[in-house]
Amino acid sequence: EAAEFSDAAPCRFEDLKVDATGAGLELTPDPYGFLIETVFETPGQKLNAGEVILEIDGVQLWGDLDEDRLSDAFGSRFADGARIRVAPADAVRGRPLWQPLTIPGPGLSLRCEAVSSSLCEDLKIMGKQCGVKAELEDGGAWLRGPPQNQRWAADELPRLMAFYFPEASIPFPSCQWRGDAEDSCIATPPMEETATGAKGSESAGFSELTSWEEALRGQWREDDDLFDEDLPVEPLEAPDDGPDVFEGEALPPDVVVTQPLRVLVLVGLPGSGKSTLASRLQKFGWVVINQDTLGDRKKCVAAANEALSSGKRIVVDRCNVTRLQRRVWLGVADENKASTACIWLDVPEEECGDRVLHRFG
């Protein structure tokens, strides 16, 4: 593969050779895939020691995957004739990732200024969520951060671009590592194992996930308590969590909306993108009501009333998956003579789960 830019790492594609004895390679896991330690004489690979296998038959191996995931990914396509992408390991380590984008028609610079500005803002939010500095330049997206975070951002990027440009060609062309090495792009070394045998980074990530899960369960217990004295509305006579599957039916309101829209209730599973959307709205003056930050529902209601009483708009960043949860905010809006809207983030459960796990490493 010829480098499109003079500052790009020299990557190329080769056909993997596999015979009855195997591939004749000694490999070790690396943040950028499998590092080639030794190339044996047979079956005659066109590879060199010190190179790293970045992908095999389109399956990406780079991104600081754990050894099991890396082996599974490589093994899923391991066969004679498999197309592999390789590069000198030293040429990709610590360098920013550049992902070329395929947008039909006029370039981004020739598009509506509002679209370009909005995309850049959303790209920054996505980058912050993934732990990279993300910027648009040279007809592509620069992703600056450790390889694990670059991979996370590169996986999220097609979803963002498909939202703005449904006509865009996905998957994108192969990414490139460009420019000089930067400290921010160096892979974080694994923590030493603790006395229990668990690696420090994994232990910390598990601890954070456990704390988050317990806080979330606490919210649900609070929401399920229909006789909570702090509940700002009367409980429903027949609590109804709604259907198992929402069919997307929109019911027209029975009343004429005369009050300004000042309460926006977000609904969705953890990892569906509620906080990302809320942070975007915050830039336009909306006050974010987030229970993870404020602590409990009582404090959320108090913060909402304070913001609304001063004429501000609020966006409620909670799961809000039951009628009772949503009714709390309808009551708050009614007290403050404000109209309410609801946005349901319809994201598959599996995707939400993957995002939550990414969040905690």
C-alpha positions in Angstrom: 0.0 0.0 0.0 1.6 3.2 -1.2 1.6 6.0 1.4 -0.8 8.8 0.3 1.2 11.3 2.4 4.9 11.7 2.7 4.6 11.8 6.5 2.7 8.5 6.7 4.1 5.2 8.1 5.0 2.8 5.3 2.2 0.2 5.4 1.8 -2.6 2.9 -0.4 -5.6 2.2 0.9 -9.2 1.8 -0.6 -12.6 1.3 -0.1 -14.8 4.4 1.4 -18.2 3.6 0.2 -21.2 5.6 1.2 -24.9 5.0 1.0 -28.1 7.0 3.6 -26.8 9.4 2.0 -23.5 10.0 2.9 -19.9 9.1 6.5 -20.1 10.1 6.3 -17.0 12.3 7.1 -16.3 15.9 4.6 -13.6 17.1 4.2 -11.6 20.3 1.2 -9.4 21.3 1.8 -5.7 20.7 -0.4 -2.6 21.1 -0.5 -2.4 17.3 -1.3 -6.1 16.6 1.1 -9.0 16.4 4.8 -8.2 16.5 6.9 -10.5 14.3 9.9 -11.7 16.3 11.2 -14.4 13.9 10.5 -15.3 10.3 11.4 -18.9 9.6 12.5 -20.1 6.1 9.3 -22.0 5.4 6.7 -21.5 4.1 8.5 -18.4 2.7 6.7 -15.3 4.1 7.5 -11.9 2.6 7.7 -10.5 6.0 10.5 -9.2 8.3 11.3 -9.4 12.0 10.4 -6.1 13.7 7.2 -5.6 11.6 3.8 -5.6 13.1 0.7 -7.3 11.6 -2.0 -4.5 11.8 -4.9 -6.4 10.3 -5.9 -9.7 8.6 -8.6 -9.9 5.9 -10.0 -6.6 7.1 -10.1 -7.5 10.8 -8.2 -4.9 12.8 -5.6 -6.2 15.2 -4.2 -2.9 16.4 -5.6 -1.0 19.4 -3.9 -2.5 22.4 -6.3 -5.5 22.5 -5.8 -8.0 25.3 -4.1 -11.3 24.4 -7.3 -13.3 24.1 -9.1 -10.8 21.9 -6.0 -10.4 19.7 -5.6 -14.2 19.3 -9.4 -14.6 18.6 -9.3 -11.8 16.0 -6.2 -13.2 14.3 -7.4 -16.8 14.4 -10.8 -15.9 12.9 -9.1 -15.2 9.5 -5.9 -17.3 9.8 -5.6 -19.2 6.6 -3.4 -19.6 3.5 -3.8 -16.5 1.3 -5.2 -14.3 4.0 -4.5 -10.6 3.2 -2.5 -9.0 6.0 -1.5 -5.4 6.5 2.0 -4.9 8.0 4.3 -2.0 8.9 7.6 -1.5 10.7 6.6 -1.4 14.4 8.8 1.6 15.0 7.1 3.5 12.2 3.6 3.4 13.8 4.4 3.5 17.5 3.4 6.8 19.2 2.1 8.5 16.1 -1.3 10.2 15.6 -3.9 8.2 13.6 -5.4 9.8 10.5 -8.6 8.3 9.1 -9.4 9.3 5.6 -13.1 10.0 5.1 -15.1 9.3 1.9 -17.8 11.9 1.6 -19.4 12.1 -1.9 -19.9 15.5 -3.5 -18.4 18.7 -2.3 -15.7 18.6 0.3 -16.5 19.5 3.9 -15.1 23.0 3.5 -17.6 23.7 0.7 -20.6 22.5 2.7 -23.0 24.5 4.7 -21.1 26.3 7.5 -23.6 25.1 10.1 -23.1 21.5 9.1 -19.3 21.8 9.3 -19.4 23.6 12.6 -21.8 21.1 14.1 -19.8 18.1 12.9 -16.6 19.6 14.4 -18.3 20.1 17.7 -19.7 16.5 17.7 -16.3 15.2 16.7 -14.7 16.9 19.7 -17.4 15.5 22.0 -16.8 12.0 20.6 -13.0 12.4 21.0 -13.4 13.5 24.6 -15.6 10.5 25.3 -13.0 8.2 23.7 -10.0 9.8 25.3 -8.4 11.3 22.2 -8.1 14.7 20.6 -10.1 14.6 17.4 -9.9 17.1 14.6 -10.9 17.3 10.9 -8.0 18.1 8.5 -6.6 16.9 5.1 -10.0 15.3 4.2 -9.9 13.1 7.2 -10.0 12.9 11.0 -6.9 13.1 13.2 -7.1 11.1 16.4 -4.4 11.8 18.9 -4.2 9.5 21.9 -3.0 6.0 23.0 -3.6 3.2 20.5 -6.5 1.7 22.6 -8.3 5.1 22.6 -7.5 5.7 18.9 -9.1 2.3 18.1 -12.2 3.2 20.2 -12.6 6.6 18.4 -12.0 4.9 15.0 -14.8 2.5 15.7 -17.1 5.3 16.7 -16.3 7.6 13.8 -18.3 5.8 11.1 -21.5 6.1 13.2 -21.0 9.8 13.6 -20.2 10.3 9.9 -23.2 8.2 8.8 -25.5 10.5 10.8 -24.2 13.6 8.9 -23.6 11.9 5.6 -25.8 8.8 5.0 -24.4 8.7 1.5 -20.8 8.3 2.7 -19.0 5.1 1.9 -18.5 3.0 5.0 -16.2 1.2 5.8 -13.6 4.0 5.2 -10.3 3.4 3.5 -7.5 2.1 5.6 -6.3 4.4 8.4 -2.8 5.8 8.4 -0.3 6.7 11.2 1.1 10.1 10.3 3.3 12.9 11.5 5.9 12.8 14.3 5.6 10.6 17.4 3.8 12.4 20.2 3.8 11.6 24.0 0.0 11.6 24.0 0.0 8.7 21.5 2.3 6.4 23.4 0.7 3.1 24.6 0.2 3.1 28.4 2.3 0.4 29.9 0.3 -2.2 31.8 0.3 -1.9 35.6 2.3 -4.4 37.7 0.3 -7.3 39.1 -0.9 -6.9 42.6 -0.6 -9.4 45.4 -4.0 -10.9 44.3 -2.7 -11.4 40.8 -4.9 -8.9 39.1 -3.3 -6.1 37.1 -3.7 -2.7 38.7 -5.3 -1.1 35.6 -7.8 -3.9 35.3 -8.5 -3.8 39.1 -9.1 0.0 38.9 -11.4 -0.3 35.9 -13.4 -3.0 37.6 -13.7 -1.0 40.8 -15.0 2.0 38.9 -17.5 -0.1 37.0 -18.7 -1.7 40.2 -19.1 1.7 41.8 -21.0 3.0 38.8 -23.2 -0.1 38.7 -24.1 0.2 42.4 -24.9 3.9 42.0 -27.2 3.0 39.1 -28.9 0.3 41.1 -29.4 2.9 43.8 -31.2 5.2 41.4 -33.5 2.3 40.3 -34.3 1.4 43.9 -35.2 5.0 44.5 -37.3 5.2 41.4 -39.1 2.0 42.3 -40.1 3.3 45.8 -43.6 4.6 45.1 -44.0 5.8 48.7 -40.8 7.9 48.8 -41.7 11.0 50.7 -39.4 13.0 48.4 -41.4 11.9 45.3 -42.7 15.3 43.9 -45.8 13.7 42.3 -48.5 11.4 43.4 -47.7 7.8 42.4 -49.7 6.2 39.6 -52.6 4.1 40.7 -51.3 1.2 38.5 -47.5 1.5 37.9 -46.8 0.7 34.3 -43.2 0.3 33.0 -44.5 0.3 29.4 -44.3 -2.4 26.8 -41.2 -4.7 26.5 -40.5 -3.3 23.0 -41.4 0.3 22.0 -42.8 0.3 18.5 -42.0 3.9 17.9 -45.6 5.1 17.6 -46.0 8.8 18.0 -49.3 10.0 19.6 -50.4 13.5 19.0 -50.9 15.6 22.1 -54.4 16.2 23.3 -53.7 19.8 24.4 -52.4 22.8 22.6 -48.8 23.6 23.5 -48.7 27.3 24.6 -45.7 27.3 26.9 -42.1 27.5 25.7 -40.1 24.3 25.5 -37.8 24.4 28.5 -37.7 20.8 29.8 -36.2 18.1 27.6 -36.3 14.6 29.1 -33.8 12.1 27.6 -34.7 8.4 27.7 -32.4 5.5 27.0 -30.3 2.8 28.4 -26.9 3.5 30.0 -24.5 3.9 27.0 -27.1 5.1 24.6 -25.6 8.5 24.3 -27.7 10.6 26.6 -24.7 12.4 28.3 -23.1 13.1 24.9 -26.3 14.7 23.6 -26.7 16.6 26.9 -23.2 18.0 26.8 -23.9 19.2 23.3 -27.0 21.0 24.4 -25.1 22.5 27.3 -23.1 24.5 24.8 -26.3 26.1 23.7 -27.2 27.2 27.2 -29.2 24.2 28.5 -28.7 23.3 32.1 -27.9 19.6 32.5 -29.6 17.7 35.3 -27.5 14.6 35.8 -28.0 12.3 38.9 -24.6 10.8 38.6 -23.2 14.3 39.3 -25.9 15.6 41.7 -26.3 12.4 43.8 -30.0 11.6 44.1 -33.4 12.5 42.7 -34.2 15.0 45.4 -31.2 17.1 44.5 -32.0 16.7 40.8 -35.5 18.1 41.3 -34.2 21.0 43.4 -31.6 21.9 40.7 -34.3 21.6 38.0 -36.7 23.9 39.9 -33.9 26.4 40.6 -32.9 26.6 36.9 -36.5 26.8 35.6 -37.4 29.5 38.2 -34.6 31.6 36.8 -35.8 31.3 33.3 -33.3 28.7 32.1 -33.9 25.5 30.0 -33.0 22.1 31.4 -32.1 18.7 29.9 -32.7 15.7 32.2 -29.8 13.3 31.7 -31.2 10.1 33.4 -32.4 6.7 32.1 -36.1 7.7 32.6 -37.3 4.4 31.2 -40.5 4.1 33.3 -43.7 6.2 33.2 -43.2 7.2 36.9 -39.6 8.4 36.2 -40.8 10.6 33.4 -43.9 11.8 35.3 -41.6 13.3 37.9 -40.2 15.7 35.2 -43.7 16.4 33.8 -44.7 17.5 37.3 -41.6 19.8 37.6 -42.4 21.3 34.2 -46.0 21.9 35.1 -45.1 23.6 38.3 -42.8 26.0 36.4 -45.3 26.5 33.5 -42.9 25.0 30.9 -43.6 22.7 28.0 -41.8 19.3 27.9 -40.4 17.2 25.1 -38.9 13.7 25.3 -36.1 12.2 23.1 -35.8 8.5 23.1 -32.3 7.2 22.1 -33.1 3.9 20.5 -29.7 2.2 20.6 -29.5 -1.7 20.7 -28.7 -3.2 24.1 -25.5 -4.9 22.8 -24.2 -1.6 21.5 -25.0 0.2 24.8 -23.2 -2.6 26.7 -20.1 -2.3 24.5 -20.0 1.5 25.1 -20.2 1.1 28.9 -17.4 -1.4 28.9 -15.3 0.9 26.7 -16.0 3.7 29.2 -14.3 1.7 32.0 -11.5 0.3 29.9 
